[in-house]
Amino acid sequence: MRRYIDTFVSVLMLSLILMACGGTSTPSKGGNTSQTESVTLAKLYDYRVVAEYPHSTRSYTQGLEYVDGVMWEGTGREGRSHLQRIDLATGKVEVLSSLPDNEFGEGITHFKDRIYQLTWESHKAYLYDNMGKPLREISYRGEGWGLTTDGEKLYMSDGTSTIRVVDPETFATNGSICVMFDGQPLNMINELEWIDGHIWANVYLTDAIVEIDPATGVVVGYVDMPALRDRLVDNPEAEAFNGVAYNPTSGHLYVTGKDWNKLFEIEIIK
């Protein structure tokens, strides 16, 4: 996995490094440490599959979140972008709201009594009440990929190595975190989940999720799960691995992929 990510960063994203991280060793508002300090190497974690659940192959997963016993999902693709709930036992989907057919939905998060859903290139987020009823739209700059919260602020990815710290009311950027893997900026940060003070994120086009210290931007650990694809039977629609949700009661994660026919409950073994 480390070799794959190193190649992924150096070959595909080298041109984005200076732009994404500002080309400086000065800490950002997000708290990145100076690059003159010693490099912290990410630890490879193990995992075990606790359970498998059915997942709709019409759900192009962009955001996944488990809140008070309910699985929420934001989906993408034009004409297929929804905010929905999933019955874990059956995989049945309850669509609560649909985006306009020309918009591509992205990450979601619950913040207090509201739900946010990003769009990829439409430069706006949709705001819902906690039952999924549309309330209003909020404009922002750039692309929207993943979204999570620490309960006070929102953290937003845009496909680069930078996670923006944004205001929940205006989406104004109040800080940034440059994600570093073994001393190098890690691009393609996608779906986000806040877990016990750290940000977990999918790395798009890999089968990995990484654990990020938001105070430094350093990836402290990662899990590589290509073997999950072997469990997808008769699923030609399956695309990229994407979606991370956390169950605070069990401490387990839920992961899936775009149009996958299964959703997995996993235990991380550090």
Contacts in CASP RR format, 6 or more apart in sequence:
PFRMAT RR
TARGET T0000
AUTHOR 0000-0000-0000
METHOD contacts of the structure
MODEL  1
MRRYIDTFVSVLMLSLILMACGGTSTPSKGGNTSQTESVTLAKLYDYRVV
AEYPHSTRSYTQGLEYVDGVMWEGTGREGRSHLQRIDLATGKVEVLSSLP
DNEFGEGITHFKDRIYQLTWESHKAYLYDNMGKPLREISYRGEGWGLTTD
GEKLYMSDGTSTIRVVDPETFATNGSICVMFDGQPLNMINELEWIDGHIW
ANVYLTDAIVEIDPATGVVVGYVDMPALRDRLVDNPEAEAFNGVAYNPTS
GHLYVTGKDWNKLFEIEIIK
1 44 0 8 1.000
1 206 0 8 1.000
1 208 0 8 1.000
1 222 0 8 1.000
1 224 0 8 1.000
2 42 0 8 1.000
2 44 0 8 1.000
2 182 0 8 1.000
4 206 0 8 1.000
5 181 0 8 1.000
5 186 0 8 1.000
5 203 0 8 1.000
5 206 0 8 1.000
5 208 0 8 1.000
5 222 0 8 1.000
6 181 0 8 1.000
6 182 0 8 1.000
6 184 0 8 1.000
8 187 0 8 1.000
8 188 0 8 1.000
8 203 0 8 1.000
8 205 0 8 1.000
8 206 0 8 1.000
9 17 0 8 1.000
9 181 0 8 1.000
9 184 0 8 1.000
9 185 0 8 1.000
9 186 0 8 1.000
9 187 0 8 1.000
10 184 0 8 1.000
12 187 0 8 1.000
13 20 0 8 1.000
13 161 0 8 1.000
13 185 0 8 1.000
13 187 0 8 1.000
13 188 0 8 1.000
16 160 0 8 1.000
16 161 0 8 1.000
16 185 0 8 1.000
16 187 0 8 1.000
17 23 0 8 1.000
17 161 0 8 1.000
17 184 0 8 1.000
17 185 0 8 1.000
17 187 0 8 1.000
19 160 0 8 1.000
20 160 0 8 1.000
20 161 0 8 1.000
20 162 0 8 1.000
20 178 0 8 1.000
20 185 0 8 1.000
20 187 0 8 1.000
21 161 0 8 1.000
21 162 0 8 1.000
21 178 0 8 1.000
21 185 0 8 1.000
22 178 0 8 1.000
25 34 0 8 1.000
25 35 0 8 1.000
25 36 0 8 1.000
26 34 0 8 1.000
27 33 0 8 1.000
27 34 0 8 1.000
28 175 0 8 1.000
28 176 0 8 1.000
28 177 0 8 1.000
28 178 0 8 1.000
29 165 0 8 1.000
29 174 0 8 1.000
29 175 0 8 1.000
29 176 0 8 1.000
30 165 0 8 1.000
30 175 0 8 1.000
30 176 0 8 1.000
30 177 0 8 1.000
30 214 0 8 1.000
30 215 0 8 1.000
30 217 0 8 1.000
31 177 0 8 1.000
31 215 0 8 1.000
31 216 0 8 1.000
31 217 0 8 1.000
32 177 0 8 1.000
32 178 0 8 1.000
32 180 0 8 1.000
32 216 0 8 1.000
32 217 0 8 1.000
33 216 0 8 1.000
33 218 0 8 1.000
35 183 0 8 1.000
39 182 0 8 1.000
39 183 0 8 1.000
40 183 0 8 1.000
40 216 0 8 1.000
40 218 0 8 1.000
40 220 0 8 1.000
41 182 0 8 1.000
42 181 0 8 1.000
42 182 0 8 1.000
42 210 0 8 1.000
42 218 0 8 1.000
42 219 0 8 1.000
42 220 0 8 1.000
42 221 0 8 1.000
42 222 0 8 1.000
43 220 0 8 1.000
43 221 0 8 1.000
43 222 0 8 1.000
43 270 0 8 1.000
44 221 0 8 1.000
44 222 0 8 1.000
44 223 0 8 1.000
44 224 0 8 1.000
45 211 0 8 1.000
45 221 0 8 1.000
45 222 0 8 1.000
45 223 0 8 1.000
45 268 0 8 1.000
45 269 0 8 1.000
45 270 0 8 1.000
46 223 0 8 1.000
46 268 0 8 1.000
46 269 0 8 1.000
47 223 0 8 1.000
47 225 0 8 1.000
47 266 0 8 1.000
47 267 0 8 1.000
47 268 0 8 1.000
47 269 0 8 1.000
48 266 0 8 1.000
48 267 0 8 1.000
48 269 0 8 1.000
49 228 0 8 1.000
49 231 0 8 1.000
49 264 0 8 1.000
49 265 0 8 1.000
49 266 0 8 1.000
50 250 0 8 1.000
50 252 0 8 1.000
50 265 0 8 1.000
50 266 0 8 1.000
50 267 0 8 1.000
51 264 0 8 1.000
51 265 0 8 1.000
52 231 0 8 1.000
52 262 0 8 1.000
52 263 0 8 1.000
52 264 0 8 1.000
52 265 0 8 1.000
53 88 0 8 1.000
53 89 0 8 1.000
53 91 0 8 1.000
53 262 0 8 1.000
53 263 0 8 1.000
53 264 0 8 1.000
53 265 0 8 1.000
54 90 0 8 1.000
54 91 0 8 1.000
54 261 0 8 1.000
54 262 0 8 1.000
54 263 0 8 1.000
55 61 0 8 1.000
55 86 0 8 1.000
55 91 0 8 1.000
55 256 0 8 1.000
55 257 0 8 1.000
55 260 0 8 1.000
55 261 0 8 1.000
55 262 0 8 1.000
55 263 0 8 1.000
56 86 0 8 1.000
56 91 0 8 1.000
56 93 0 8 1.000
56 261 0 8 1.000
57 235 0 8 1.000
57 237 0 8 1.000
57 238 0 8 1.000
57 259 0 8 1.000
57 260 0 8 1.000
57 261 0 8 1.000
58 80 0 8 1.000
58 93 0 8 1.000
58 259 0 8 1.000
59 73 0 8 1.000
59 75 0 8 1.000
59 84 0 8 1.000
59 86 0 8 1.000
59 93 0 8 1.000
59 259 0 8 1.000
60 75 0 8 1.000
60 76 0 8 1.000
60 77 0 8 1.000
60 80 0 8 1.000
60 239 0 8 1.000
60 258 0 8 1.000
60 259 0 8 1.000
61 73 0 8 1.000
61 74 0 8 1.000
61 75 0 8 1.000
61 191 0 8 1.000
61 242 0 8 1.000
61 243 0 8 1.000
61 256 0 8 1.000
61 257 0 8 1.000
61 258 0 8 1.000
61 259 0 8 1.000
61 260 0 8 1.000
62 74 0 8 1.000
62 75 0 8 1.000
62 76 0 8 1.000
62 81 0 8 1.000
62 105 0 8 1.000
62 106 0 8 1.000
62 107 0 8 1.000
62 108 0 8 1.000
62 118 0 8 1.000
62 146 0 8 1.000
62 191 0 8 1.000
62 242 0 8 1.000
62 243 0 8 1.000
62 258 0 8 1.000
63 73 0 8 1.000
63 74 0 8 1.000
63 75 0 8 1.000
63 106 0 8 1.000
63 107 0 8 1.000
63 108 0 8 1.000
63 146 0 8 1.000
63 147 0 8 1.000
63 191 0 8 1.000
63 242 0 8 1.000
63 243 0 8 1.000
64 71 0 8 1.000
64 72 0 8 1.000
64 73 0 8 1.000
64 74 0 8 1.000
64 108 0 8 1.000
64 191 0 8 1.000
64 193 0 8 1.000
64 243 0 8 1.000
64 244 0 8 1.000
64 245 0 8 1.000
64 254 0 8 1.000
64 255 0 8 1.000
64 256 0 8 1.000
65 71 0 8 1.000
65 72 0 8 1.000
65 73 0 8 1.000
65 108 0 8 1.000
65 109 0 8 1.000
65 110 0 8 1.000
65 193 0 8 1.000
65 245 0 8 1.000
66 72 0 8 1.000
66 245 0 8 1.000
66 246 0 8 1.000
66 247 0 8 1.000
66 254 0 8 1.000
67 110 0 8 1.000
69 247 0 8 1.000
70 85 0 8 1.000
71 85 0 8 1.000
71 86 0 8 1.000
71 87 0 8 1.000
71 88 0 8 1.000
71 245 0 8 1.000
71 254 0 8 1.000
71 263 0 8 1.000
72 83 0 8 1.000
72 84 0 8 1.000
72 85 0 8 1.000
72 86 0 8 1.000
72 108 0 8 1.000
72 110 0 8 1.000
72 115 0 8 1.000
73 82 0 8 1.000
73 83 0 8 1.000
73 84 0 8 1.000
73 85 0 8 1.000
73 86 0 8 1.000
73 93 0 8 1.000
73 108 0 8 1.000
74 81 0 8 1.000
74 82 0 8 1.000
74 83 0 8 1.000
74 84 0 8 1.000
74 105 0 8 1.000
74 106 0 8 1.000
74 107 0 8 1.000
74 108 0 8 1.000
74 117 0 8 1.000
75 81 0 8 1.000
75 82 0 8 1.000
75 84 0 8 1.000
75 105 0 8 1.000
76 82 0 8 1.000
76 104 0 8 1.000
76 105 0 8 1.000
76 106 0 8 1.000
76 120 0 8 1.000
77 104 0 8 1.000
77 105 0 8 1.000
78 101 0 8 1.000
78 102 0 8 1.000
78 103 0 8 1.000
78 104 0 8 1.000
79 98 0 8 1.000
79 99 0 8 1.000
79 101 0 8 1.000
79 102 0 8 1.000
81 98 0 8 1.000
81 99 0 8 1.000
81 103 0 8 1.000
81 104 0 8 1.000
81 105 0 8 1.000
81 119 0 8 1.000
82 95 0 8 1.000
82 96 0 8 1.000
82 97 0 8 1.000
82 98 0 8 1.000
82 99 0 8 1.000
83 95 0 8 1.000
83 96 0 8 1.000
83 97 0 8 1.000
83 98 0 8 1.000
83 108 0 8 1.000
83 115 0 8 1.000
83 117 0 8 1.000
83 126 0 8 1.000
83 128 0 8 1.000
83 132 0 8 1.000
84 93 0 8 1.000
84 94 0 8 1.000
84 95 0 8 1.000
84 96 0 8 1.000
85 93 0 8 1.000
85 94 0 8 1.000
85 96 0 8 1.000
86 92 0 8 1.000
86 93 0 8 1.000
86 94 0 8 1.000
86 263 0 8 1.000
87 93 0 8 1.000
87 94 0 8 1.000
88 263 0 8 1.000
91 263 0 8 1.000
96 128 0 8 1.000
96 131 0 8 1.000
96 132 0 8 1.000
96 133 0 8 1.000
97 126 0 8 1.000
97 128 0 8 1.000
97 132 0 8 1.000
97 133 0 8 1.000
97 134 0 8 1.000
99 105 0 8 1.000
99 117 0 8 1.000
99 119 0 8 1.000
99 126 0 8 1.000
103 119 0 8 1.000
103 120 0 8 1.000
103 122 0 8 1.000
104 119 0 8 1.000
104 120 0 8 1.000
104 121 0 8 1.000
104 122 0 8 1.000
105 117 0 8 1.000
105 118 0 8 1.000
105 119 0 8 1.000
105 120 0 8 1.000
106 117 0 8 1.000
106 118 0 8 1.000
106 119 0 8 1.000
106 120 0 8 1.000
106 144 0 8 1.000
106 145 0 8 1.000
106 146 0 8 1.000
106 147 0 8 1.000
107 117 0 8 1.000
107 118 0 8 1.000
107 144 0 8 1.000
107 145 0 8 1.000
107 146 0 8 1.000
107 147 0 8 1.000
107 191 0 8 1.000
107 192 0 8 1.000
108 115 0 8 1.000
108 116 0 8 1.000
108 117 0 8 1.000
108 118 0 8 1.000
108 147 0 8 1.000
109 115 0 8 1.000
109 116 0 8 1.000
109 147 0 8 1.000
109 148 0 8 1.000
109 149 0 8 1.000
109 154 0 8 1.000
109 192 0 8 1.000
110 130 0 8 1.000
110 149 0 8 1.000
111 149 0 8 1.000
111 151 0 8 1.000
111 154 0 8 1.000
111 168 0 8 1.000
112 151 0 8 1.000
113 129 0 8 1.000
113 130 0 8 1.000
114 127 0 8 1.000
114 128 0 8 1.000
114 129 0 8 1.000
114 130 0 8 1.000
114 135 0 8 1.000
114 168 0 8 1.000
115 127 0 8 1.000
115 128 0 8 1.000
115 129 0 8 1.000
115 130 0 8 1.000
115 132 0 8 1.000
116 125 0 8 1.000
116 126 0 8 1.000
116 127 0 8 1.000
116 128 0 8 1.000
116 147 0 8 1.000
116 154 0 8 1.000
116 168 0 8 1.000
117 125 0 8 1.000
117 126 0 8 1.000
117 128 0 8 1.000
117 147 0 8 1.000
118 125 0 8 1.000
118 144 0 8 1.000
118 145 0 8 1.000
118 146 0 8 1.000
118 147 0 8 1.000
118 156 0 8 1.000
119 125 0 8 1.000
119 126 0 8 1.000
119 144 0 8 1.000
120 143 0 8 1.000
120 144 0 8 1.000
120 145 0 8 1.000
121 143 0 8 1.000
123 139 0 8 1.000
123 140 0 8 1.000
123 141 0 8 1.000
123 142 0 8 1.000
124 137 0 8 1.000
124 138 0 8 1.000
124 139 0 8 1.000
124 140 0 8 1.000
125 137 0 8 1.000
125 138 0 8 1.000
125 140 0 8 1.000
125 147 0 8 1.000
125 171 0 8 1.000
126 134 0 8 1.000
126 137 0 8 1.000
127 134 0 8 1.000
127 135 0 8 1.000
127 136 0 8 1.000
127 137 0 8 1.000
127 138 0 8 1.000
128 134 0 8 1.000
128 135 0 8 1.000
129 135 0 8 1.000
138 169 0 8 1.000
138 170 0 8 1.000
138 171 0 8 1.000
139 171 0 8 1.000
140 156 0 8 1.000
140 166 0 8 1.000
140 171 0 8 1.000
141 173 0 8 1.000
142 158 0 8 1.000
143 158 0 8 1.000
143 159 0 8 1.000
144 156 0 8 1.000
144 157 0 8 1.000
144 158 0 8 1.000
144 159 0 8 1.000
145 156 0 8 1.000
145 157 0 8 1.000
145 158 0 8 1.000
145 159 0 8 1.000
145 189 0 8 1.000
145 190 0 8 1.000
145 191 0 8 1.000
145 204 0 8 1.000
146 156 0 8 1.000
146 157 0 8 1.000
146 190 0 8 1.000
146 191 0 8 1.000
146 192 0 8 1.000
147 154 0 8 1.000
147 155 0 8 1.000
147 156 0 8 1.000
147 157 0 8 1.000
147 192 0 8 1.000
148 154 0 8 1.000
148 155 0 8 1.000
148 192 0 8 1.000
148 193 0 8 1.000
148 194 0 8 1.000
148 199 0 8 1.000
149 155 0 8 1.000
149 168 0 8 1.000
149 194 0 8 1.000
150 194 0 8 1.000
150 197 0 8 1.000
150 214 0 8 1.000
151 194 0 8 1.000
153 165 0 8 1.000
153 166 0 8 1.000
153 167 0 8 1.000
153 168 0 8 1.000
153 174 0 8 1.000
154 165 0 8 1.000
154 166 0 8 1.000
154 167 0 8 1.000
154 168 0 8 1.000
154 171 0 8 1.000
155 163 0 8 1.000
155 164 0 8 1.000
155 165 0 8 1.000
155 166 0 8 1.000
155 177 0 8 1.000
155 192 0 8 1.000
155 194 0 8 1.000
155 199 0 8 1.000
155 214 0 8 1.000
156 163 0 8 1.000
156 164 0 8 1.000
156 166 0 8 1.000
156 171 0 8 1.000
156 192 0 8 1.000
157 163 0 8 1.000
157 164 0 8 1.000
157 189 0 8 1.000
157 190 0 8 1.000
157 191 0 8 1.000
157 192 0 8 1.000
157 201 0 8 1.000
158 164 0 8 1.000
159 187 0 8 1.000
159 188 0 8 1.000
159 189 0 8 1.000
159 190 0 8 1.000
159 204 0 8 1.000
160 187 0 8 1.000
160 188 0 8 1.000
160 189 0 8 1.000
161 178 0 8 1.000
161 179 0 8 1.000
161 180 0 8 1.000
161 185 0 8 1.000
161 186 0 8 1.000
161 187 0 8 1.000
161 189 0 8 1.000
162 176 0 8 1.000
162 177 0 8 1.000
162 178 0 8 1.000
162 179 0 8 1.000
162 189 0 8 1.000
163 176 0 8 1.000
163 177 0 8 1.000
163 179 0 8 1.000
163 189 0 8 1.000
163 192 0 8 1.000
163 199 0 8 1.000
163 201 0 8 1.000
163 212 0 8 1.000
163 214 0 8 1.000
163 217 0 8 1.000
164 173 0 8 1.000
164 175 0 8 1.000
164 176 0 8 1.000
164 177 0 8 1.000
165 173 0 8 1.000
165 174 0 8 1.000
165 175 0 8 1.000
165 176 0 8 1.000
165 177 0 8 1.000
166 172 0 8 1.000
166 173 0 8 1.000
166 174 0 8 1.000
167 174 0 8 1.000
177 199 0 8 1.000
177 212 0 8 1.000
177 214 0 8 1.000
177 217 0 8 1.000
178 185 0 8 1.000
178 217 0 8 1.000
179 185 0 8 1.000
179 186 0 8 1.000
179 189 0 8 1.000
179 201 0 8 1.000
179 210 0 8 1.000
179 212 0 8 1.000
179 217 0 8 1.000
179 219 0 8 1.000
180 186 0 8 1.000
180 216 0 8 1.000
180 217 0 8 1.000
180 218 0 8 1.000
180 219 0 8 1.000
181 210 0 8 1.000
181 219 0 8 1.000
181 222 0 8 1.000
182 219 0 8 1.000
183 218 0 8 1.000
186 203 0 8 1.000
186 210 0 8 1.000
186 219 0 8 1.000
188 203 0 8 1.000
188 204 0 8 1.000
188 205 0 8 1.000
188 206 0 8 1.000
189 201 0 8 1.000
189 202 0 8 1.000
189 203 0 8 1.000
189 204 0 8 1.000
190 201 0 8 1.000
190 202 0 8 1.000
190 203 0 8 1.000
190 204 0 8 1.000
190 242 0 8 1.000
191 201 0 8 1.000
191 202 0 8 1.000
191 242 0 8 1.000
191 243 0 8 1.000
191 244 0 8 1.000
192 199 0 8 1.000
192 200 0 8 1.000
192 201 0 8 1.000
192 244 0 8 1.000
193 199 0 8 1.000
193 200 0 8 1.000
193 201 0 8 1.000
193 244 0 8 1.000
193 245 0 8 1.000
193 246 0 8 1.000
193 253 0 8 1.000
194 200 0 8 1.000
195 211 0 8 1.000
195 246 0 8 1.000
197 214 0 8 1.000
198 211 0 8 1.000
198 212 0 8 1.000
198 213 0 8 1.000
198 214 0 8 1.000
198 220 0 8 1.000
199 211 0 8 1.000
199 212 0 8 1.000
199 214 0 8 1.000
200 209 0 8 1.000
200 210 0 8 1.000
200 211 0 8 1.000
200 212 0 8 1.000
200 244 0 8 1.000
200 246 0 8 1.000
200 253 0 8 1.000
201 209 0 8 1.000
201 210 0 8 1.000
201 212 0 8 1.000
201 244 0 8 1.000
202 208 0 8 1.000
202 209 0 8 1.000
202 241 0 8 1.000
202 242 0 8 1.000
202 243 0 8 1.000
202 244 0 8 1.000
203 209 0 8 1.000
203 210 0 8 1.000
204 240 0 8 1.000
204 242 0 8 1.000
205 240 0 8 1.000
206 224 0 8 1.000
206 241 0 8 1.000
207 224 0 8 1.000
207 225 0 8 1.000
207 226 0 8 1.000
207 228 0 8 1.000
207 229 0 8 1.000
207 241 0 8 1.000
208 222 0 8 1.000
208 223 0 8 1.000
208 224 0 8 1.000
208 225 0 8 1.000
208 241 0 8 1.000
209 222 0 8 1.000
209 223 0 8 1.000
209 225 0 8 1.000
209 244 0 8 1.000
209 253 0 8 1.000
209 255 0 8 1.000
210 219 0 8 1.000
210 221 0 8 1.000
210 222 0 8 1.000
211 219 0 8 1.000
211 220 0 8 1.000
211 221 0 8 1.000
211 222 0 8 1.000
212 218 0 8 1.000
212 219 0 8 1.000
212 220 0 8 1.000
213 220 0 8 1.000
223 268 0 8 1.000
225 241 0 8 1.000
225 255 0 8 1.000
225 266 0 8 1.000
228 241 0 8 1.000
228 255 0 8 1.000
228 262 0 8 1.000
228 264 0 8 1.000
229 238 0 8 1.000
229 241 0 8 1.000
231 262 0 8 1.000
231 264 0 8 1.000
232 238 0 8 1.000
232 260 0 8 1.000
232 261 0 8 1.000
232 262 0 8 1.000
233 261 0 8 1.000
234 261 0 8 1.000
235 259 0 8 1.000
235 260 0 8 1.000
235 261 0 8 1.000
235 262 0 8 1.000
237 259 0 8 1.000
237 261 0 8 1.000
238 257 0 8 1.000
238 258 0 8 1.000
238 259 0 8 1.000
238 260 0 8 1.000
238 261 0 8 1.000
239 257 0 8 1.000
239 258 0 8 1.000
239 259 0 8 1.000
240 257 0 8 1.000
240 258 0 8 1.000
241 255 0 8 1.000
241 257 0 8 1.000
242 256 0 8 1.000
242 257 0 8 1.000
242 258 0 8 1.000
243 254 0 8 1.000
243 255 0 8 1.000
243 256 0 8 1.000
243 257 0 8 1.000
244 253 0 8 1.000
244 254 0 8 1.000
244 255 0 8 1.000
245 253 0 8 1.000
245 254 0 8 1.000
245 255 0 8 1.000
246 252 0 8 1.000
246 253 0 8 1.000
246 254 0 8 1.000
247 253 0 8 1.000
247 254 0 8 1.000
247 265 0 8 1.000
251 267 0 8 1.000
252 265 0 8 1.000
252 266 0 8 1.000
252 267 0 8 1.000
253 265 0 8 1.000
253 266 0 8 1.000
253 267 0 8 1.000
253 268 0 8 1.000
254 263 0 8 1.000
254 264 0 8 1.000
254 265 0 8 1.000
254 266 0 8 1.000
255 263 0 8 1.000
255 264 0 8 1.000
255 266 0 8 1.000
256 262 0 8 1.000
256 263 0 8 1.000
256 264 0 8 1.000
END
